[in-house]
Amino acid sequence: MAPRTADLLTVPEVMASLKLGRSTVYNLIRSRRLVSITIGRARRIPADAVRDFITREIQETT
């Protein structure tokens, strides 16, 4: 099954979802802790990547 565009989030959507600032989200992307793709000049984060990030963060704290 092909991914839906709704499965791709913008940086502001990720900021709102994680309640983080823009620079923090970009730092997570830059450090490869949060997977993202670039389409033209637009940065998109797969929704699965956000869920995976949250899961990894929870596992690291337990």
C-alpha positions, 0 to 999 in steps of 0.5 A: 500500500502506498503512503498517503500524503497525510502521513507526512507532517510539516515541521510546525505540525511536529512542533505542535505534536511534540510541544517543542520549538522549531530549533529543537525539531531541526536539531533532532532532524540534524542529529538523525534522531528524527527521520525526515525527507526533503521534497523540493524545498519542503521538509516533511517528517513521516508520522511513523518517524514521530511515533518511533522517536517517542517510543525510543525516548520512552525506552531510553528513560526506562 
